[in-house]
């Protein structure tokens, strides 16, 4: 655009010219200018997801389950296999086995439990932070399995801790354990989180 520059030396003429420019601008500014960011609306429609805080928290929890180490017997080897590269439990955000119960929110009971070990397992469970879940893995975890009638075997972990999902088998294969984990994730997705927000 060609700019015509005009020099004004008179104050009166300067005021008049300025007034004319202002009046012309007012005349042409009666309506708001259309939003130049209409493209932004389309981008937002494709990128914004509306949901509730409960849903987000439940999604985060079920996608990052960290199991406590609790492997008293032979089912443990299938759990270890499920964690290894072929079955790759890390696909579900839970490859980190925690040695500290305070950093864990899932107990997978991979093995026979004796009454002598039961207080320690219950103590591990009690030390885990809320919310927490338990998967009873294998026949021994569910009911004591082939050792059920033995005087020193706990006939199921549900005698000492609440169990959310039961995975049968002696031992269950990694696929069965993963199926149980998926069931638990579905269960967590349906749970009500009960968040209490404190005022700022
Ligand atoms: S269910 Fe079978 S494999 Fe698992 S701990 Fe009991 S005896 Fe061992």
Boltz pocket constraint, residues with backbone or C-beta under 6 A from the ligand:
constraints:
  - pocket:
      binder: B
      contacts: [[A, 73], [A, 74], [A, 75], [A, 110], [A, 111], [A, 112], [A, 137], [A, 138], [A, 139], [A, 140], [A, 141], [A, 144], [A, 145], [A, 146], [A, 169], [A, 170], [A, 171], [A, 172]]
      max_distance: 6.0
